[in-house]
């Protein structure tokens, strides 16, 4: 059984919140988490309703309230609940009469009907997102990652010296971490792909995932989208991952209208395959780019759809896509009061990622896909730090081995060390 850090957070929140809405892409591991990890940590059996089963779905559509009342287990799970929004109304009715049970509602697609219906649980529910496997869950699942610990040190007002904070491990452990990180960079963190026994099997599973995803997205969102159009749009979107979003470019590549491109993009977001990263905004005499950047949530799927050779070198936009996924996972672990942005001026100064801490401190990060980053890789960070005193230092994340100073207050940090 895979170790998912979100399991502990789910149990923690169930102590004070009766309903958890668990979002995540199809195939991200929600079912295994809910049926194996949660019962193991909770110490009791749970009742699991898989709404992929049409018979179970029919029963719940007809009498969800009475089924919930007759369930003896304290934790009740509705998997793929977007297929039967009626369960949300039944849960609301149950909670008005009793508060002894706890509910987990897992969804892989946020349909319009589900989005409207879930508002009835406002004030009684909290939302969590299960992302594909992150490095910290595969190589070293115990404790917080170096990045999370560093962020908490900064929030507490303590000074951090990156060269001392990121001390390399023993040679054997370092080799193990680097091997795991290399597999994640190439193949991503979808559990079925991660657990495959060979690269050939991983490619097969990615191909199957793409086909199944296309069928599910069109069926479950009740979209009138042409599957041929969606195939072209998926490839156009994957090729844009890691860049500033341009709906017109995606529309041209997908041979659809710009309006259709935005609608298709909303489908990718509703099914948790892609996300937009907002631009950093501030009062400044500089003209800042306001457009978001686009990222796929799993780099392996993104590489497969964009037709990048999976056994070859990871391309620069794909490496940035990978780092985005790791950062998003780390910030979710650290707490919802952190925010992630990108920074770009009209004059061309760009910083891939900016983490804003609750204290107002900024941490700028560049993703650089080569093993020996040099001073040029830290030039944008050096300028950003000079103009933003709220940022104590900047990090250049790379797939190499060295922790070293590139410029004043700009440090190169290996990805396997930052996220371990």
C-alpha positions as CSV (number, residue, x, y, z in Angstrom):
1,X,0.0,0.0,0.0
2,X,1.3,3.4,-1.0
3,X,1.9,5.9,1.8
4,X,-0.2,9.1,1.1
5,X,0.4,12.0,3.4
6,X,-3.1,13.3,2.9
7,X,-4.5,10.3,4.9
8,X,-3.4,11.8,8.2
9,X,-4.9,15.2,7.3
10,X,-8.2,13.6,6.4
11,X,-8.4,11.9,9.8
12,X,-7.4,15.1,11.6
13,X,-10.1,17.1,9.9
14,X,-12.8,14.5,10.5
15,X,-12.5,15.2,14.2
16,X,-14.0,18.7,13.8
17,X,-15.7,18.6,10.4
18,X,-18.5,16.1,9.5
19,X,-17.9,16.2,5.7
20,X,-14.8,16.1,3.6
21,X,-14.9,16.6,-0.1
22,X,-11.9,14.9,-1.6
23,X,-11.0,16.1,-5.1
24,X,-8.5,14.5,-7.4
25,X,-8.0,13.4,-11.0
26,X,-9.2,10.0,-12.1
27,X,-6.5,7.5,-11.2
28,X,-4.8,9.6,-8.6
29,X,-5.3,7.0,-5.9
30,X,-8.5,8.1,-4.1
31,X,-10.1,4.7,-3.8
32,X,-7.0,3.0,-2.4
33,X,-6.5,5.9,0.1
34,X,-10.1,5.7,1.2
35,X,-10.5,1.9,1.4
36,X,-7.1,1.0,2.8
37,X,-5.2,3.9,4.3
38,X,-8.1,5.6,6.1
39,X,-9.4,2.4,7.9
40,X,-5.8,1.5,8.9
41,X,-5.2,4.9,10.5
42,X,-8.7,5.3,11.9
43,X,-8.6,1.8,13.4
44,X,-12.2,1.0,12.4
45,X,-13.9,-0.4,9.3
46,X,-15.5,2.2,7.0
47,X,-18.5,1.9,4.7
48,X,-17.6,2.5,1.0
49,X,-20.1,3.1,-1.7
50,X,-18.5,3.0,-5.2
51,X,-20.8,5.0,-7.5
52,X,-19.1,3.6,-10.6
53,X,-21.3,0.7,-9.9
54,X,-24.7,1.4,-11.6
55,X,-26.6,-0.8,-9.2
56,X,-25.3,1.1,-6.1
57,X,-25.9,4.4,-7.9
58,X,-29.6,3.4,-8.6
59,X,-30.2,2.4,-5.0
60,X,-28.8,5.7,-3.7
61,X,-30.7,7.8,-6.2
62,X,-33.9,6.1,-4.9
63,X,-33.3,6.0,-1.1
64,X,-29.9,7.6,-0.1
65,X,-31.3,8.9,3.2
66,X,-32.5,5.6,4.5
67,X,-29.3,3.8,3.4
68,X,-27.2,6.4,5.3
69,X,-29.4,6.0,8.4
70,X,-29.1,2.2,8.2
71,X,-25.3,2.2,7.9
72,X,-23.6,1.2,11.2
73,X,-20.0,2.4,10.4
74,X,-19.0,5.8,11.7
75,X,-17.2,6.8,8.5
76,X,-19.2,6.6,5.3
77,X,-17.5,7.1,1.9
78,X,-19.1,8.0,-1.4
79,X,-16.6,7.4,-4.2
80,X,-17.2,9.1,-7.6
81,X,-20.0,11.1,-5.9
82,X,-20.3,13.5,-8.9
83,X,-22.3,10.7,-10.5
84,X,-25.1,10.9,-7.9
85,X,-25.4,14.4,-6.4
86,X,-28.5,13.2,-4.5
87,X,-26.2,11.8,-1.8
88,X,-25.3,15.4,-0.8
89,X,-28.9,16.2,0.0
90,X,-29.3,13.0,2.0
91,X,-26.1,13.8,4.0
92,X,-27.5,17.3,4.7
93,X,-30.8,15.8,6.0
94,X,-28.8,13.3,8.2
95,X,-26.6,15.9,9.7
96,X,-29.6,18.1,10.6
97,X,-30.9,15.1,12.7
98,X,-27.6,13.6,13.9
99,X,-23.9,14.4,13.9
100,X,-22.4,11.0,14.9
101,X,-21.4,10.0,11.4
102,X,-18.6,11.4,9.3
103,X,-18.7,11.5,5.5
104,X,-16.0,11.5,2.8
105,X,-17.2,12.5,-0.7
106,X,-14.7,11.7,-3.4
107,X,-15.0,13.3,-6.8
108,X,-12.9,13.1,-10.0
109,X,-15.0,15.5,-12.0
110,X,-16.7,18.7,-10.8
111,X,-19.8,18.7,-12.9
112,X,-22.1,21.7,-13.0
113,X,-24.8,19.8,-11.1
114,X,-22.4,18.7,-8.4
115,X,-20.9,22.2,-8.1
116,X,-24.4,23.6,-7.5
117,X,-25.4,20.9,-5.1
118,X,-22.4,20.9,-2.9
119,X,-23.2,24.4,-1.7
120,X,-25.9,22.8,0.6
121,X,-23.0,21.5,2.7
122,X,-21.4,24.9,3.1
123,X,-20.2,25.3,6.7
124,X,-20.3,21.6,7.3
125,X,-17.6,20.5,4.8
126,X,-14.0,21.1,4.0
127,X,-12.2,20.4,0.7
128,X,-8.9,18.6,0.1
129,X,-7.2,17.6,-3.1
130,X,-5.3,14.4,-3.7
131,X,-2.6,15.0,-6.3
132,X,-0.4,12.4,-8.0
133,X,2.4,10.9,-6.0
134,X,5.0,13.5,-4.9
135,X,8.7,12.8,-4.2
136,X,8.3,13.0,-0.4
137,X,5.6,10.2,-0.6
138,X,7.8,7.8,-2.6
139,X,11.3,8.3,-1.3
140,X,10.9,9.4,2.3
141,X,7.3,9.5,3.5
142,X,8.0,10.1,7.1
143,X,8.0,13.7,8.3
144,X,8.0,17.0,6.5
145,X,10.1,17.8,3.4
146,X,13.1,20.2,3.6
147,X,11.0,22.8,1.8
148,X,8.1,22.6,4.2
149,X,10.5,22.9,7.2
150,X,12.2,25.8,5.6
151,X,9.0,27.6,5.0
152,X,7.9,27.1,8.6
153,X,11.3,28.5,9.8
154,X,10.8,31.6,7.7
155,X,7.2,32.1,9.0
156,X,8.5,31.9,12.5
157,X,10.9,34.7,11.7
158,X,14.1,32.6,12.0
159,X,17.0,33.1,9.6
160,X,17.7,30.3,7.1
161,X,21.1,29.7,5.5
162,X,20.3,27.4,2.5
163,X,23.8,25.9,2.4
164,X,23.5,24.7,6.0
165,X,19.8,23.9,5.9
166,X,20.1,21.6,2.8
167,X,22.9,19.4,4.0
168,X,23.3,16.4,1.6
169,X,22.6,12.9,3.0
170,X,24.9,9.9,3.0
171,X,26.0,8.6,-0.4
172,X,23.7,5.5,-0.4
173,X,20.6,7.5,0.5
174,X,21.5,10.3,-2.0
175,X,21.8,7.7,-4.8
176,X,18.4,6.2,-3.8
177,X,16.7,9.6,-3.7
178,X,18.2,10.6,-7.1
179,X,17.0,7.4,-8.7
180,X,13.4,7.9,-7.4
181,X,13.4,11.5,-8.5
182,X,14.6,10.6,-12.0
183,X,11.7,8.1,-12.4
184,X,9.2,10.8,-11.2
185,X,10.6,13.4,-13.6
186,X,10.2,10.9,-16.5
187,X,7.0,9.1,-15.7
188,X,5.1,11.2,-13.2
189,X,3.2,10.1,-10.1
190,X,0.0,8.4,-11.2
191,X,0.0,5.4,-8.8
192,X,-0.8,2.8,-11.5
193,X,2.1,4.1,-13.7
194,X,4.4,4.4,-10.7
195,X,3.9,0.8,-9.6
196,X,4.3,-0.7,-13.1
197,X,7.1,-3.2,-13.4
198,X,8.8,-1.9,-16.6
199,X,8.9,1.2,-18.8
200,X,7.0,-0.7,-21.5
201,X,4.2,-1.3,-19.0
202,X,4.3,2.3,-17.9
203,X,3.8,3.5,-21.5
204,X,0.9,1.1,-21.9
205,X,-0.8,2.4,-18.7
206,X,-0.4,6.0,-19.8
207,X,-1.9,5.2,-23.1
208,X,-4.8,3.4,-21.4
209,X,-5.2,6.3,-19.0
210,X,-5.5,8.8,-21.8
211,X,-8.2,6.8,-23.6
212,X,-10.2,6.2,-20.4
213,X,-9.9,9.8,-19.4
214,X,-11.3,11.0,-22.7
215,X,-14.2,8.6,-22.5
216,X,-15.0,9.6,-18.9
217,X,-14.6,13.3,-19.3
218,X,-17.1,13.3,-22.2
219,X,-19.6,11.0,-20.4
220,X,-19.5,12.4,-16.9
221,X,-19.5,16.1,-17.8
222,X,-22.2,15.4,-20.3
223,X,-20.2,17.5,-22.7
224,X,-21.1,17.8,-26.4
225,X,-17.4,18.1,-27.2
226,X,-16.2,16.1,-30.2
227,X,-13.7,13.4,-29.2
228,X,-11.5,14.3,-32.2
229,X,-11.5,18.0,-31.1
230,X,-10.7,17.0,-27.5
231,X,-7.7,14.8,-28.6
232,X,-6.2,17.8,-30.6
233,X,-6.9,20.2,-27.7
234,X,-5.3,17.9,-25.1
235,X,-2.1,17.8,-27.2
236,X,-2.1,21.5,-27.7
237,X,-2.7,22.1,-23.9
238,X,0.1,19.6,-23.0
239,X,2.5,21.4,-25.3
240,X,1.7,24.7,-23.5
241,X,2.3,23.3,-20.0
242,X,4.9,25.4,-18.2
243,X,4.2,28.5,-20.4
244,X,2.0,31.6,-20.1
245,X,-1.5,30.6,-21.1
246,X,-2.5,31.5,-24.7
247,X,-6.0,30.4,-25.6
248,X,-5.6,31.6,-29.1
249,X,-2.5,29.4,-29.7
250,X,-4.3,26.4,-28.3
251,X,-7.4,27.2,-30.4
252,X,-5.2,27.4,-33.5
253,X,-3.4,24.1,-32.8
254,X,-6.7,22.4,-31.9
255,X,-8.5,23.8,-34.9
256,X,-11.3,25.2,-32.7
257,X,-12.6,28.7,-31.7
258,X,-11.0,30.6,-28.8
259,X,-14.3,30.3,-26.9
260,X,-14.3,26.6,-27.4
261,X,-10.6,26.5,-26.2
262,X,-11.6,28.2,-22.9
263,X,-14.5,25.8,-22.5
264,X,-12.2,22.8,-23.1
265,X,-9.7,24.2,-20.6
266,X,-12.5,24.4,-18.0
267,X,-13.1,20.7,-18.6
268,X,-9.4,19.9,-17.9
269,X,-9.6,22.0,-14.7
270,X,-12.9,20.4,-13.6
271,X,-11.3,17.0,-14.0
272,X,-8.1,18.0,-12.2
273,X,-5.8,17.3,-15.2
274,X,-4.5,20.9,-15.5
275,X,-4.4,24.0,-13.4
276,X,-3.8,27.7,-14.0
277,X,-1.1,29.4,-11.9
278,X,-2.0,33.1,-11.3
279,X,0.4,35.9,-12.0
280,X,1.9,37.9,-9.2
281,X,0.3,41.3,-8.8
282,X,1.7,44.3,-6.9
283,X,1.8,48.0,-6.9
284,X,4.7,48.8,-9.1
285,X,5.8,51.2,-11.8
286,X,6.6,48.1,-13.9
287,X,4.1,46.6,-16.3
288,X,3.4,43.1,-15.0
289,X,2.0,40.3,-17.2
290,X,-1.4,39.4,-15.8
291,X,-2.0,36.2,-17.7
292,X,-1.8,32.9,-15.8
293,X,0.5,30.0,-16.6
294,X,-0.8,26.6,-17.4
295,X,0.4,23.3,-15.9
296,X,-0.7,19.7,-16.1
297,X,-0.9,18.1,-12.7
298,X,1.1,15.0,-13.8
299,X,4.2,15.4,-15.8
300,X,4.2,11.8,-17.1
301,X,0.7,12.2,-18.6
302,X,1.7,15.6,-20.0
303,X,4.8,14.1,-21.6
304,X,2.8,11.2,-23.1
305,X,0.1,13.4,-24.5
306,X,2.6,15.9,-26.0
307,X,4.5,13.0,-27.6
308,X,7.7,13.7,-25.8
309,X,10.0,10.6,-25.8
310,X,9.4,9.2,-22.3
311,X,12.7,7.4,-22.0
312,X,14.7,10.4,-23.2
313,X,15.7,13.7,-21.7
314,X,12.9,15.6,-20.0
315,X,12.2,18.9,-21.9
316,X,12.6,22.2,-20.1
317,X,8.8,23.0,-20.0
318,X,8.1,19.5,-18.7
319,X,10.8,19.9,-16.0
320,X,9.0,23.1,-14.9
321,X,5.7,21.3,-14.9
322,X,7.3,18.6,-12.7
323,X,8.6,21.3,-10.2
324,X,5.1,22.9,-10.2
325,X,3.6,19.6,-9.1
326,X,6.1,19.2,-6.3
327,X,5.7,22.8,-5.1
328,X,1.9,22.5,-5.1
329,X,2.1,19.3,-3.0
330,X,4.5,20.8,-0.6
331,X,2.3,23.9,-0.1
332,X,-0.8,21.8,0.4
333,X,1.2,20.0,3.1
334,X,2.4,23.2,4.7
335,X,-1.1,24.8,5.0
336,X,-3.7,26.7,3.0
337,X,-2.3,30.1,4.0
338,X,0.6,29.9,1.5
339,X,0.0,31.0,-2.1
340,X,1.9,30.2,-5.3
341,X,2.3,32.6,-8.3
342,X,4.5,33.3,-11.3
343,X,6.2,36.6,-12.0
344,X,6.7,38.2,-15.4
345,X,7.2,41.8,-16.5
346,X,6.4,43.2,-19.9
347,X,10.1,43.9,-20.3
348,X,10.9,40.2,-20.0
349,X,12.0,39.6,-16.4
350,X,10.5,36.3,-15.3
351,X,10.6,34.2,-12.2
352,X,9.0,30.8,-12.6
353,X,7.5,30.6,-9.1
354,X,6.9,32.9,-6.1
355,X,5.7,31.5,-2.8
356,X,4.0,34.1,-0.6
357,X,4.2,33.2,3.1
358,X,1.6,34.2,5.7
359,X,4.1,36.6,7.1
360,X,4.3,38.4,3.7
361,X,7.8,37.0,3.0
362,X,8.4,36.0,-0.6
363,X,10.4,33.0,-1.8
364,X,11.3,33.2,-5.5
365,X,12.2,30.0,-7.3
366,X,13.5,29.2,-10.7
367,X,13.4,25.7,-12.3
368,X,16.5,25.0,-14.4
369,X,16.8,21.7,-16.2
370,X,20.5,21.2,-16.2
371,X,22.8,19.6,-13.7
372,X,25.4,22.4,-13.5
373,X,23.5,25.7,-13.1
374,X,25.6,28.8,-13.4
375,X,25.4,32.5,-12.6
376,X,23.2,33.2,-15.7
377,X,20.5,30.9,-14.2
378,X,20.3,33.1,-11.1
379,X,20.3,36.5,-12.9
380,X,16.5,37.0,-12.9
381,X,16.4,36.1,-9.2
382,X,19.2,38.5,-8.4
383,X,17.2,41.3,-10.0
384,X,14.0,40.3,-8.3
385,X,15.7,40.2,-4.9
386,X,17.1,43.7,-5.4
387,X,13.6,45.0,-6.1
388,X,11.8,43.0,-3.4
389,X,13.2,43.3,0.0
390,X,10.5,41.0,1.4
391,X,12.4,38.1,-0.2
392,X,15.4,37.0,1.9
393,X,16.9,34.8,-0.8
394,X,16.1,32.9,-4.0
395,X,16.5,29.2,-5.1
396,X,17.4,27.7,-8.4
397,X,16.1,24.2,-8.4
398,X,17.9,21.7,-10.7
399,X,18.3,18.0,-11.2
400,X,22.1,17.9,-10.4
401,X,24.0,17.2,-7.2
402,X,25.4,20.5,-5.9
403,X,24.2,23.0,-3.3
404,X,26.1,26.2,-4.1
405,X,25.9,30.0,-4.2
406,X,25.3,31.4,-7.7
407,X,25.1,35.0,-6.8
408,X,24.4,37.1,-3.7
409,X,21.5,35.4,-1.9
410,X,20.8,33.1,-4.8
411,X,21.3,29.4,-4.2
412,X,21.3,26.4,-6.5
413,X,19.5,23.4,-4.8
414,X,19.0,19.9,-6.2
415,X,15.3,19.0,-6.6
416,X,15.8,15.6,-4.8
417,X,17.1,17.5,-1.8
418,X,14.6,20.3,-1.7
419,X,11.6,18.0,-1.7
420,X,13.0,15.2,0.4
